[in-house]
């Protein structure tokens, strides 16, 4: 069984990428389960026709309030199969202001494990959609506990997505085990400037010791599908965008790389990497070089003017 985790900054599109990846894997005949590891519980919405399913933690709380214990939770209470055949689970989180959301994610995963969910549903691939811009040990639990094995960092063209991904890579470095758990690659969810993003993220991935494996373009089709609560592969199966996600699924299945990443240690290094690829950066560097080269000539010219000798 393949266990794939998508980490990235909040709001970057993890749920969209995860859901469409899950659907593309399902389309290939694989048994797929997607586990949303975010208190917002919206990871699987597009797999369930826009419906927000009950979460593992709220189901557990209901049982505890009724005087029962964790053993009262059943798979039919927490696993819901979408129209496309992907099995969907939402971990949920603690009640507002109480408890640790990361710890809640681990509790939900442990319940799935104790109920033998993966074996019961004959799962070939599990896709974990995990919040990543909170640098919290709780959200590293899927890695530490051995659930997430192949980890992908989702980035866009924004600097803060790069900053979050680099922080996540530091966490992976602490927890990764050679040959078992590691960074498998970087995925770009484009914010519009694909040429810039591809160059910048390719260098970033290389710095981590990995590679950029796929670019998902910014598209009104993808945005429309999000509003409709459906994956692109269900809503627009013949579109170019659907083929993009099929390509992502193929790239993930063909990828066996799991490395211990080598993140950049200082934010200044990240800033320099980002600036190197910013639109207009080459022209700016060229202009700066020209100014530097011209400066000594100006000084020499100024010296000649002064040294003309006394005026008549």
C-alpha positions as protocol buffer text, in pm:
chain_id: "A"
residue {
  index: 1
  type: UNK
  ca { x: 0 y: 0 z: 0 }
}
residue {
  index: 2
  type: UNK
  ca { x: 124 y: 347 z: -95 }
}
residue {
  index: 3
  type: UNK
  ca { x: 84 y: 620 z: 168 }
}
residue {
  index: 4
  type: UNK
  ca { x: 116 y: 967 z: 14 }
}
residue {
  index: 5
  type: UNK
  ca { x: 106 y: 1294 z: 207 }
}
residue {
  index: 6
  type: UNK
  ca { x: 47 y: 1637 z: 59 }
}
residue {
  index: 7
  type: UNK
  ca { x: 185 y: 1913 z: 282 }
}
residue {
  index: 8
  type: UNK
  ca { x: 174 y: 2284 z: 216 }
}
residue {
  index: 9
  type: UNK
  ca { x: 74 y: 2629 z: 329 }
}
residue {
  index: 10
  type: UNK
  ca { x: -289 y: 2680 z: 423 }
}
residue {
  index: 11
  type: UNK
  ca { x: -499 y: 2806 z: 133 }
}
residue {
  index: 12
  type: UNK
  ca { x: -254 y: 2696 z: -134 }
}
residue {
  index: 13
  type: UNK
  ca { x: -488 y: 2434 z: -282 }
}
residue {
  index: 14
  type: UNK
  ca { x: -390 y: 2114 z: -102 }
}
residue {
  index: 15
  type: UNK
  ca { x: -747 y: 1985 z: -94 }
}
residue {
  index: 16
  type: UNK
  ca { x: -801 y: 2055 z: -465 }
}
residue {
  index: 17
  type: UNK
  ca { x: -476 y: 1883 z: -562 }
}
residue {
  index: 18
  type: UNK
  ca { x: -530 y: 1592 z: -321 }
}
residue {
  index: 19
  type: UNK
  ca { x: -889 y: 1528 z: -433 }
}
residue {
  index: 20
  type: UNK
  ca { x: -808 y: 1538 z: -802 }
}
residue {
  index: 21
  type: UNK
  ca { x: -503 y: 1318 z: -747 }
}
residue {
  index: 22
  type: UNK
  ca { x: -720 y: 1070 z: -556 }
}
residue {
  index: 23
  type: UNK
  ca { x: -978 y: 1068 z: -835 }
}
residue {
  index: 24
  type: UNK
  ca { x: -710 y: 1022 z: -1102 }
}
residue {
  index: 25
  type: UNK
  ca { x: -567 y: 727 z: -907 }
}
residue {
  index: 26
  type: UNK
  ca { x: -916 y: 582 z: -872 }
}
residue {
  index: 27
  type: UNK
  ca { x: -969 y: 622 z: -1246 }
}
residue {
  index: 28
  type: UNK
  ca { x: -671 y: 390 z: -1296 }
}
residue {
  index: 29
  type: UNK
  ca { x: -856 y: 116 z: -1109 }
}
residue {
  index: 30
  type: UNK
  ca { x: -686 y: 161 z: -771 }
}
residue {
  index: 31
  type: UNK
  ca { x: -870 y: 150 z: -438 }
}
residue {
  index: 32
  type: UNK
  ca { x: -808 y: 496 z: -289 }
}
residue {
  index: 33
  type: UNK
  ca { x: -877 y: 650 z: 50 }
}
residue {
  index: 34
  type: UNK
  ca { x: -831 y: 1022 z: 114 }
}
residue {
  index: 35
  type: UNK
  ca { x: -784 y: 1137 z: 472 }
}
residue {
  index: 36
  type: UNK
  ca { x: -828 y: 1506 z: 543 }
}
residue {
  index: 37
  type: UNK
  ca { x: -595 y: 1602 z: 830 }
}
residue {
  index: 38
  type: UNK
  ca { x: -719 y: 1954 z: 888 }
}
residue {
  index: 39
  type: UNK
  ca { x: -971 y: 2083 z: 1144 }
}
residue {
  index: 40
  type: UNK
  ca { x: -1160 y: 2264 z: 864 }
}
residue {
  index: 41
  type: UNK
  ca { x: -1279 y: 1919 z: 740 }
}
residue {
  index: 42
  type: UNK
  ca { x: -1311 y: 2036 z: 379 }
}
residue {
  index: 43
  type: UNK
  ca { x: -1048 y: 1812 z: 220 }
}
residue {
  index: 44
  type: UNK
  ca { x: -1291 y: 1562 z: 70 }
}
residue {
  index: 45
  type: UNK
  ca { x: -1572 y: 1802 z: -20 }
}
residue {
  index: 46
  type: UNK
  ca { x: -1520 y: 1773 z: -397 }
}
residue {
  index: 47
  type: UNK
  ca { x: -1517 y: 1392 z: -371 }
}
residue {
  index: 48
  type: UNK
  ca { x: -1855 y: 1384 z: -197 }
}
residue {
  index: 49
  type: UNK
  ca { x: -2049 y: 1616 z: -426 }
}
residue {
  index: 50
  type: UNK
  ca { x: -1993 y: 1921 z: -205 }
}
residue {
  index: 51
  type: UNK
  ca { x: -2108 y: 1751 z: 115 }
}
residue {
  index: 52
  type: UNK
  ca { x: -1917 y: 1802 z: 440 }
}
residue {
  index: 53
  type: UNK
  ca { x: -1894 y: 1458 z: 599 }
}
residue {
  index: 54
  type: UNK
  ca { x: -1892 y: 1389 z: 975 }
}
residue {
  index: 55
  type: UNK
  ca { x: -1540 y: 1383 z: 1118 }
}
residue {
  index: 56
  type: UNK
  ca { x: -1370 y: 1112 z: 1319 }
}
residue {
  index: 57
  type: UNK
  ca { x: -1324 y: 1336 z: 1623 }
}
residue {
  index: 58
  type: UNK
  ca { x: -1678 y: 1468 z: 1634 }
}
residue {
  index: 59
  type: UNK
  ca { x: -1807 y: 1110 z: 1604 }
}
residue {
  index: 60
  type: UNK
  ca { x: -1580 y: 1010 z: 1891 }
}
residue {
  index: 61
  type: UNK
  ca { x: -1701 y: 1305 z: 2102 }
}
residue {
  index: 62
  type: UNK
  ca { x: -2063 y: 1205 z: 2040 }
}
residue {
  index: 63
  type: UNK
  ca { x: -1989 y: 854 z: 2166 }
}
residue {
  index: 64
  type: UNK
  ca { x: -1808 y: 984 z: 2473 }
}
residue {
  index: 65
  type: UNK
  ca { x: -2097 y: 1218 z: 2557 }
}
residue {
  index: 66
  type: UNK
  ca { x: -2329 y: 918 z: 2536 }
}
residue {
  index: 67
  type: UNK
  ca { x: -2118 y: 738 z: 2796 }
}
residue {
  index: 68
  type: UNK
  ca { x: -1949 y: 505 z: 2551 }
}
residue {
  index: 69
  type: UNK
  ca { x: -1580 y: 476 z: 2466 }
}
residue {
  index: 70
  type: UNK
  ca { x: -1368 y: 478 z: 2149 }
}
residue {
  index: 71
  type: UNK
  ca { x: -1461 y: 117 z: 2071 }
}
residue {
  index: 72
  type: UNK
  ca { x: -1816 y: 235 z: 1990 }
}
residue {
  index: 73
  type: UNK
  ca { x: -1690 y: 414 z: 1677 }
}
residue {
  index: 74
  type: UNK
  ca { x: -1736 y: 201 z: 1363 }
}
residue {
  index: 75
  type: UNK
  ca { x: -1602 y: 235 z: 1010 }
}
residue {
  index: 76
  type: UNK
  ca { x: -1947 y: 310 z: 875 }
}
residue {
  index: 77
  type: UNK
  ca { x: -1956 y: 611 z: 1110 }
}
residue {
  index: 78
  type: UNK
  ca { x: -1640 y: 768 z: 972 }
}
residue {
  index: 79
  type: UNK
  ca { x: -1567 y: 636 z: 620 }
}
residue {
  index: 80
  type: UNK
  ca { x: -1783 y: 766 z: 334 }
}
residue {
  index: 81
  type: UNK
  ca { x: -1748 y: 662 z: -29 }
}
residue {
  index: 82
  type: UNK
  ca { x: -1787 y: 936 z: -288 }
}
residue {
  index: 83
  type: UNK
  ca { x: -1969 y: 904 z: -620 }
}
residue {
  index: 84
  type: UNK
  ca { x: -1639 y: 837 z: -793 }
}
residue {
  index: 85
  type: UNK
  ca { x: -1551 y: 552 z: -558 }
}
residue {
  index: 86
  type: UNK
  ca { x: -1288 y: 724 z: -342 }
}
residue {
  index: 87
  type: UNK
  ca { x: -1322 y: 641 z: 29 }
}
residue {
  index: 88
  type: UNK
  ca { x: -1328 y: 965 z: 228 }
}
residue {
  index: 89
  type: UNK
  ca { x: -1232 y: 1039 z: 589 }
}
residue {
  index: 90
  type: UNK
  ca { x: -1206 y: 1371 z: 772 }
}
residue {
  index: 91
  type: UNK
  ca { x: -1008 y: 1373 z: 1096 }
}
residue {
  index: 92
  type: UNK
  ca { x: -1162 y: 1697 z: 1221 }
}
residue {
  index: 93
  type: UNK
  ca { x: -1025 y: 1877 z: 1523 }
}
residue {
  index: 94
  type: UNK
  ca { x: -1093 y: 1962 z: 1886 }
}
residue {
  index: 95
  type: UNK
  ca { x: -1371 y: 2192 z: 1992 }
}
residue {
  index: 96
  type: UNK
  ca { x: -1269 y: 2559 z: 1951 }
}
residue {
  index: 97
  type: UNK
  ca { x: -1031 y: 2671 z: 2223 }
}
residue {
  index: 98
  type: UNK
  ca { x: -979 y: 2320 z: 2359 }
}
residue {
  index: 99
  type: UNK
  ca { x: -699 y: 2072 z: 2286 }
}
residue {
  index: 100
  type: UNK
  ca { x: -439 y: 2033 z: 2012 }
}
residue {
  index: 101
  type: UNK
  ca { x: -552 y: 1994 z: 1652 }
}
residue {
  index: 102
  type: UNK
  ca { x: -236 y: 1804 z: 1562 }
}
residue {
  index: 103
  type: UNK
  ca { x: -292 y: 1558 z: 1843 }
}
residue {
  index: 104
  type: UNK
  ca { x: -648 y: 1521 z: 1718 }
}
residue {
  index: 105
  type: UNK
  ca { x: -519 y: 1420 z: 1376 }
}
residue {
  index: 106
  type: UNK
  ca { x: -312 y: 1144 z: 1533 }
}
residue {
  index: 107
  type: UNK
  ca { x: -611 y: 1021 z: 1736 }
}
residue {
  index: 108
  type: UNK
  ca { x: -817 y: 998 z: 1418 }
}
residue {
  index: 109
  type: UNK
  ca { x: -542 y: 805 z: 1238 }
}
residue {
  index: 110
  type: UNK
  ca { x: -504 y: 567 z: 1529 }
}
residue {
  index: 111
  type: UNK
  ca { x: -879 y: 495 z: 1522 }
}
residue {
  index: 112
  type: UNK
  ca { x: -857 y: 416 z: 1151 }
}
residue {
  index: 113
  type: UNK
  ca { x: -566 y: 184 z: 1223 }
}
residue {
  index: 114
  type: UNK
  ca { x: -738 y: 9 z: 1514 }
}
residue {
  index: 115
  type: UNK
  ca { x: -1044 y: -52 z: 1297 }
}
residue {
  index: 116
  type: UNK
  ca { x: -824 y: -192 z: 1018 }
}
residue {
  index: 117
  type: UNK
  ca { x: -977 y: 54 z: 774 }
}
residue {
  index: 118
  type: UNK
  ca { x: -714 y: 11 z: 506 }
}
residue {
  index: 119
  type: UNK
  ca { x: -740 y: -368 z: 511 }
}
residue {
  index: 120
  type: UNK
  ca { x: -1122 y: -366 z: 525 }
}
residue {
  index: 121
  type: UNK
  ca { x: -1154 y: -147 z: 217 }
}
residue {
  index: 122
  type: UNK
  ca { x: -861 y: -312 z: 36 }
}
residue {
  index: 123
  type: UNK
  ca { x: -690 y: 22 z: -7 }
}
residue {
  index: 124
  type: UNK
  ca { x: -404 y: 47 z: -260 }
}
residue {
  index: 125
  type: UNK
  ca { x: -325 y: 416 z: -203 }
}
residue {
  index: 126
  type: UNK
  ca { x: -392 y: 650 z: 90 }
}
residue {
  index: 127
  type: UNK
  ca { x: -370 y: 1023 z: 25 }
}
residue {
  index: 128
  type: UNK
  ca { x: -326 y: 1240 z: 336 }
}
residue {
  index: 129
  type: UNK
  ca { x: -410 y: 1609 z: 298 }
}
residue {
  index: 130
  type: UNK
  ca { x: -221 y: 1778 z: 583 }
}
residue {
  index: 131
  type: UNK
  ca { x: -211 y: 2135 z: 709 }
}
residue {
  index: 132
  type: UNK
  ca { x: 148 y: 2252 z: 696 }
}
residue {
  index: 133
  type: UNK
  ca { x: 190 y: 2621 z: 775 }
}
residue {
  index: 134
  type: UNK
  ca { x: 151 y: 2562 z: 1148 }
}
residue {
  index: 135
  type: UNK
  ca { x: 496 y: 2452 z: 1266 }
}
residue {
  index: 136
  type: UNK
  ca { x: 354 y: 2216 z: 1526 }
}
residue {
  index: 137
  type: UNK
  ca { x: 477 y: 1872 z: 1626 }
}
residue {
  index: 138
  type: UNK
  ca { x: 119 y: 1752 z: 1619 }
}
residue {
  index: 139
  type: UNK
  ca { x: 92 y: 1793 z: 1244 }
}
residue {
  index: 140
  type: UNK
  ca { x: 416 y: 1596 z: 1207 }
}
residue {
  index: 141
  type: UNK
  ca { x: 250 y: 1299 z: 1376 }
}
residue {
  index: 142
  type: UNK
  ca { x: 144 y: 1133 z: 1047 }
}
residue {
  index: 143
  type: UNK
  ca { x: 515 y: 1117 z: 961 }
}
residue {
  index: 144
  type: UNK
  ca { x: 636 y: 1023 z: 1310 }
}
residue {
  index: 145
  type: UNK
  ca { x: 372 y: 751 z: 1347 }
}
residue {
  index: 146
  type: UNK
  ca { x: 456 y: 598 z: 1011 }
}
residue {
  index: 147
  type: UNK
  ca { x: 133 y: 682 z: 829 }
}
residue {
  index: 148
  type: UNK
  ca { x: 279 y: 925 z: 575 }
}
residue {
  index: 149
  type: UNK
  ca { x: 564 y: 766 z: 381 }
}
residue {
  index: 150
  type: UNK
  ca { x: 588 y: 956 z: 52 }
}
residue {
  index: 151
  type: UNK
  ca { x: 576 y: 1328 z: 121 }
}
residue {
  index: 152
  type: UNK
  ca { x: 509 y: 1595 z: -139 }
}
residue {
  index: 153
  type: UNK
  ca { x: 544 y: 1968 z: -80 }
}
residue {
  index: 154
  type: UNK
  ca { x: 284 y: 2182 z: -256 }
}
residue {
  index: 155
  type: UNK
  ca { x: 405 y: 2527 z: -356 }
}
residue {
  index: 156
  type: UNK
  ca { x: 295 y: 2817 z: -573 }
}
residue {
  index: 157
  type: UNK
  ca { x: 469 y: 3129 z: -698 }
}
residue {
  index: 158
  type: UNK
  ca { x: 430 y: 3313 z: -367 }
}
residue {
  index: 159
  type: UNK
  ca { x: 730 y: 3357 z: -142 }
}
residue {
  index: 160
  type: UNK
  ca { x: 535 y: 3256 z: 169 }
}
residue {
  index: 161
  type: UNK
  ca { x: 446 y: 2920 z: 13 }
}
residue {
  index: 162
  type: UNK
  ca { x: 818 y: 2865 z: -38 }
}
residue {
  index: 163
  type: UNK
  ca { x: 889 y: 2971 z: 321 }
}
residue {
  index: 164
  type: UNK
  ca { x: 626 y: 2728 z: 456 }
}
residue {
  index: 165
  type: UNK
  ca { x: 756 y: 2444 z: 237 }
}
residue {
  index: 166
  type: UNK
  ca { x: 1111 y: 2501 z: 361 }
}
residue {
  index: 167
  type: UNK
  ca { x: 990 y: 2488 z: 724 }
}
residue {
  index: 168
  type: UNK
  ca { x: 804 y: 2165 z: 652 }
}
residue {
  index: 169
  type: UNK
  ca { x: 1121 y: 2024 z: 496 }
}
residue {
  index: 170
  type: UNK
  ca { x: 1303 y: 2096 z: 823 }
}
residue {
  index: 171
  type: UNK
  ca { x: 1043 y: 1889 z: 1005 }
}
residue {
  index: 172
  type: UNK
  ca { x: 1074 y: 1607 z: 754 }
}
residue {
  index: 173
  type: UNK
  ca { x: 1451 y: 1610 z: 797 }
}
residue {
  index: 174
  type: UNK
  ca { x: 1410 y: 1548 z: 1170 }
}
residue {
  index: 175
  type: UNK
  ca { x: 1166 y: 1260 z: 1124 }
}
residue {
  index: 176
  type: UNK
  ca { x: 1254 y: 1096 z: 793 }
}
residue {
  index: 177
  type: UNK
  ca { x: 1402 y: 750 z: 783 }
}
residue {
  index: 178
  type: UNK
  ca { x: 1609 y: 641 z: 486 }
}
residue {
  index: 179
  type: UNK
  ca { x: 1412 y: 408 z: 261 }
}
residue {
  index: 180
  type: UNK
  ca { x: 1090 y: 434 z: 464 }
}
residue {
  index: 181
  type: UNK
  ca { x: 975 y: 795 z: 502 }
}
residue {
  index: 182
  type: UNK
  ca { x: 1106 y: 1089 z: 306 }
}
residue {
  index: 183
  type: UNK
  ca { x: 1048 y: 1376 z: 68 }
}
residue {
  index: 184
  type: UNK
  ca { x: 933 y: 1249 z: -270 }
}
residue {
  index: 185
  type: UNK
  ca { x: 909 y: 1576 z: -456 }
}
residue {
  index: 186
  type: UNK
  ca { x: 764 y: 1923 z: -504 }
}
residue {
  index: 187
  type: UNK
  ca { x: 436 y: 1994 z: -684 }
}
residue {
  index: 188
  type: UNK
  ca { x: 355 y: 2339 z: -821 }
}
residue {
  index: 189
  type: UNK
  ca { x: -1 y: 2469 z: -802 }
}
residue {
  index: 190
  type: UNK
  ca { x: 50 y: 2765 z: -1028 }
}
residue {
  index: 191
  type: UNK
  ca { x: -72 y: 3111 z: -937 }
}
residue {
  index: 192
  type: UNK
  ca { x: -38 y: 3223 z: -1298 }
}
residue {
  index: 193
  type: UNK
  ca { x: 328 y: 3275 z: -1395 }
}
residue {
  index: 194
  type: UNK
  ca { x: 426 y: 2919 z: -1482 }
}
residue {
  index: 195
  type: UNK
  ca { x: 764 y: 2999 z: -1640 }
}
residue {
  index: 196
  type: UNK
  ca { x: 883 y: 3182 z: -1327 }
}
residue {
  index: 197
  type: UNK
  ca { x: 736 y: 2919 z: -1093 }
}
residue {
  index: 198
  type: UNK
  ca { x: 886 y: 2626 z: -1279 }
}
residue {
  index: 199
  type: UNK
  ca { x: 1235 y: 2777 z: -1278 }
}
residue {
  index: 200
  type: UNK
  ca { x: 1219 y: 2893 z: -918 }
}
residue {
  index: 201
  type: UNK
  ca { x: 1067 y: 2574 z: -778 }
}
residue {
  index: 202
  type: UNK
  ca { x: 1302 y: 2353 z: -979 }
}
residue {
  index: 203
  type: UNK
  ca { x: 1598 y: 2523 z: -810 }
}
residue {
  index: 204
  type: UNK
  ca { x: 1426 y: 2506 z: -469 }
}
residue {
  index: 205
  type: UNK
  ca { x: 1353 y: 2135 z: -510 }
}
residue {
  index: 206
  type: UNK
  ca { x: 1713 y: 2072 z: -615 }
}
residue {
  index: 207
  type: UNK
  ca { x: 1836 y: 2255 z: -304 }
}
residue {
  index: 208
  type: UNK
  ca { x: 1624 y: 2015 z: -99 }
}
residue {
  index: 209
  type: UNK
  ca { x: 1782 y: 1719 z: -279 }
}
residue {
  index: 210
  type: UNK
  ca { x: 1461 y: 1643 z: -465 }
}
residue {
  index: 211
  type: UNK
  ca { x: 1286 y: 1758 z: -783 }
}
residue {
  index: 212
  type: UNK
  ca { x: 979 y: 1934 z: -916 }
}
residue {
  index: 213
  type: UNK
  ca { x: 759 y: 1651 z: -1040 }
}
residue {
  index: 214
  type: UNK
  ca { x: 454 y: 1830 z: -1182 }
}
residue {
  index: 215
  type: UNK
  ca { x: 300 y: 2170 z: -1251 }
}
residue {
  index: 216
  type: UNK
  ca { x: -76 y: 2225 z: -1220 }
}
residue {
  index: 217
  type: UNK
  ca { x: -175 y: 2537 z: -1418 }
}
residue {
  index: 218
  type: UNK
  ca { x: -404 y: 2809 z: -1291 }
}
residue {
  index: 219
  type: UNK
  ca { x: -736 y: 2751 z: -1465 }
}
residue {
  index: 220
  type: UNK
  ca { x: -1096 y: 2876 z: -1449 }
}
residue {
  index: 221
  type: UNK
  ca { x: -1207 y: 2515 z: -1506 }
}
residue {
  index: 222
  type: UNK
  ca { x: -1040 y: 2403 z: -1182 }
}
residue {
  index: 223
  type: UNK
  ca { x: -1186 y: 2702 z: -997 }
}
residue {
  index: 224
  type: UNK
  ca { x: -1536 y: 2630 z: -1131 }
}
residue {
  index: 225
  type: UNK
  ca { x: -1512 y: 2268 z: -1018 }
}
residue {
  index: 226
  type: UNK
  ca { x: -1421 y: 2379 z: -665 }
}
residue {
  index: 227
  type: UNK
  ca { x: -1739 y: 2589 z: -649 }
}
residue {
  index: 228
  type: UNK
  ca { x: -1947 y: 2297 z: -782 }
}
residue {
  index: 229
  type: UNK
  ca { x: -1801 y: 2062 z: -520 }
}
residue {
  index: 230
  type: UNK
  ca { x: -1669 y: 1815 z: -778 }
}
residue {
  index: 231
  type: UNK
  ca { x: -1330 y: 1704 z: -903 }
}
residue {
  index: 232
  type: UNK
  ca { x: -1217 y: 1809 z: -1250 }
}
residue {
  index: 233
  type: UNK
  ca { x: -1212 y: 1444 z: -1357 }
}
residue {
  index: 234
  type: UNK
  ca { x: -1581 y: 1406 z: -1273 }
}
residue {
  index: 235
  type: UNK
  ca { x: -1700 y: 1750 z: -1385 }
}
residue {
  index: 236
  type: UNK
  ca { x: -1489 y: 1791 z: -1702 }
}
residue {
  index: 237
  type: UNK
  ca { x: -1329 y: 1452 z: -1779 }
}
residue {
  index: 238
  type: UNK
  ca { x: -1238 y: 1544 z: -2136 }
}
residue {
  index: 239
  type: UNK
  ca { x: -1063 y: 1871 z: -2046 }
}
residue {
  index: 240
  type: UNK
  ca { x: -694 y: 1950 z: -2064 }
}
residue {
  index: 241
  type: UNK
  ca { x: -707 y: 2014 z: -1689 }
}
residue {
  index: 242
  type: UNK
  ca { x: -828 y: 1658 z: -1624 }
}
residue {
  index: 243
  type: UNK
  ca { x: -530 y: 1532 z: -1823 }
}
residue {
  index: 244
  type: UNK
  ca { x: -301 y: 1742 z: -1602 }
}
residue {
  index: 245
  type: UNK
  ca { x: -421 y: 1550 z: -1296 }
}
residue {
  index: 246
  type: UNK
  ca { x: -393 y: 1219 z: -1480 }
}
residue {
  index: 247
  type: UNK
  ca { x: -33 y: 1316 z: -1551 }
}
residue {
  index: 248
  type: UNK
  ca { x: 21 y: 1397 z: -1183 }
}
residue {
  index: 249
  type: UNK
  ca { x: -113 y: 1055 z: -1083 }
}
residue {
  index: 250
  type: UNK
  ca { x: 118 y: 886 z: -1333 }
}
residue {
  index: 251
  type: UNK
  ca { x: 417 y: 1086 z: -1206 }
}
residue {
  index: 252
  type: UNK
  ca { x: 340 y: 997 z: -843 }
}
residue {
  index: 253
  type: UNK
  ca { x: 296 y: 627 z: -916 }
}
residue {
  index: 254
  type: UNK
  ca { x: 620 y: 614 z: -1115 }
}
residue {
  index: 255
  type: UNK
  ca { x: 817 y: 799 z: -846 }
}
residue {
  index: 256
  type: UNK
  ca { x: 1003 y: 583 z: -595 }
}
residue {
  index: 257
  type: UNK
  ca { x: 1223 y: 862 z: -454 }
}
residue {
  index: 258
  type: UNK
  ca { x: 1222 y: 923 z: -78 }
}
residue {
  index: 259
  type: UNK
  ca { x: 1502 y: 1152 z: 39 }
}
residue {
  index: 260
  type: UNK
  ca { x: 1594 y: 1319 z: 363 }
}
residue {
  index: 261
  type: UNK
  ca { x: 1567 y: 1684 z: 255 }
}
residue {
  index: 262
  type: UNK
  ca { x: 1836 y: 1947 z: 292 }
}
residue {
  index: 263
  type: UNK
  ca { x: 1636 y: 2266 z: 357 }
}
residue {
  index: 264
  type: UNK
  ca { x: 1786 y: 2612 z: 342 }
}
residue {
  index: 265
  type: UNK
  ca { x: 1882 y: 2721 z: 691 }
}
residue {
  index: 266
  type: UNK
  ca { x: 1841 y: 3098 z: 662 }
}
residue {
  index: 267
  type: UNK
  ca { x: 1552 y: 3300 z: 527 }
}
residue {
  index: 268
  type: UNK
  ca { x: 1804 y: 3518 z: 342 }
}
residue {
  index: 269
  type: UNK
  ca { x: 1898 y: 3216 z: 130 }
}
residue {
  index: 270
  type: UNK
  ca { x: 1534 y: 3166 z: 36 }
}
residue {
  index: 271
  type: UNK
  ca { x: 1496 y: 3533 z: -48 }
}
residue {
  index: 272
  type: UNK
  ca { x: 1803 y: 3524 z: -272 }
}
residue {
  index: 273
  type: UNK
  ca { x: 1677 y: 3212 z: -451 }
}
residue {
  index: 274
  type: UNK
  ca { x: 1337 y: 3372 z: -506 }
}
residue {
  index: 275
  type: UNK
  ca { x: 1483 y: 3701 z: -630 }
}
residue {
  index: 276
  type: UNK
  ca { x: 1704 y: 3523 z: -885 }
}
residue {
  index: 277
  type: UNK
  ca { x: 1398 y: 3406 z: -1072 }
}
residue {
  index: 278
  type: UNK
  ca { x: 1162 y: 3702 z: -1028 }
}
residue {
  index: 279
  type: UNK
  ca { x: 1033 y: 3846 z: -1355 }
}
residue {
  index: 280
  type: UNK
  ca { x: 1267 y: 4125 z: -1454 }
}
residue {
  index: 281
  type: UNK
  ca { x: 1544 y: 4002 z: -1225 }
}
residue {
  index: 282
  type: UNK
  ca { x: 1783 y: 3937 z: -1516 }
}
residue {
  index: 283
  type: UNK
  ca { x: 1725 y: 4286 z: -1656 }
}
residue {
  index: 284
  type: UNK
  ca { x: 1774 y: 4437 z: -1311 }
}
residue {
  index: 285
  type: UNK
  ca { x: 2102 y: 4247 z: -1266 }
}
residue {
  index: 286
  type: UNK
  ca { x: 2217 y: 4355 z: -1612 }
}
residue {
  index: 287
  type: UNK
  ca { x: 2133 y: 4720 z: -1541 }
}
residue {
  index: 288
  type: UNK
  ca { x: 2312 y: 4698 z: -1207 }
}
residue {
  index: 289
  type: UNK
  ca { x: 2619 y: 4548 z: -1374 }
}
residue {
  index: 290
  type: UNK
  ca { x: 2617 y: 4820 z: -1640 }
}
residue {
  index: 291
  type: UNK
  ca { x: 2595 y: 5088 z: -1371 }
}
residue {
  index: 292
  type: UNK
  ca { x: 2886 y: 4931 z: -1181 }
}
residue {
  index: 293
  type: UNK
  ca { x: 3096 y: 4914 z: -1499 }
}
residue {
  index: 294
  type: UNK
  ca { x: 3012 y: 5269 z: -1596 }
}
residue {
  index: 295
  type: UNK
  ca { x: 3095 y: 5412 z: -1254 }
}
residue {
  index: 296
  type: UNK
  ca { x: 3480 y: 5406 z: -1287 }
}
residue {
  index: 297
  type: UNK
  ca { x: 3458 y: 5568 z: -1633 }
}
residue {
  index: 298
  type: UNK
  ca { x: 3251 y: 5848 z: -1485 }
}
residue {
  index: 299
  type: UNK
  ca { x: 3509 y: 5897 z: -1212 }
}
residue {
  index: 300
  type: UNK
  ca { x: 3794 y: 5909 z: -1467 }
}
residue {
  index: 301
  type: UNK
  ca { x: 3600 y: 6158 z: -1678 }
}
residue {
  index: 302
  type: UNK
  ca { x: 3534 y: 6374 z: -1372 }
}
residue {
  index: 303
  type: UNK
  ca { x: 3909 y: 6363 z: -1290 }
}
residue {
  index: 304
  type: UNK
  ca { x: 4006 y: 6479 z: -1640 }
}
residue {
  index: 305
  type: UNK
  ca { x: 3767 y: 6768 z: -1617 }
}
residue {
  index: 306
  type: UNK
  ca { x: 3921 y: 6881 z: -1287 }
}
residue {
  index: 307
  type: UNK
  ca { x: 4277 y: 6831 z: -1412 }
}
residue {
  index: 308
  type: UNK
  ca { x: 4253 y: 7061 z: -1714 }
}
residue {
  index: 309
  type: UNK
  ca { x: 4469 y: 7312 z: -1533 }
}
residue {
  index: 310
  type: UNK
  ca { x: 4411 y: 7668 z: -1423 }
}
residue {
  index: 311
  type: UNK
  ca { x: 4169 y: 7877 z: -1623 }
}
residue {
  index: 312
  type: UNK
  ca { x: 4316 y: 8143 z: -1847 }
}
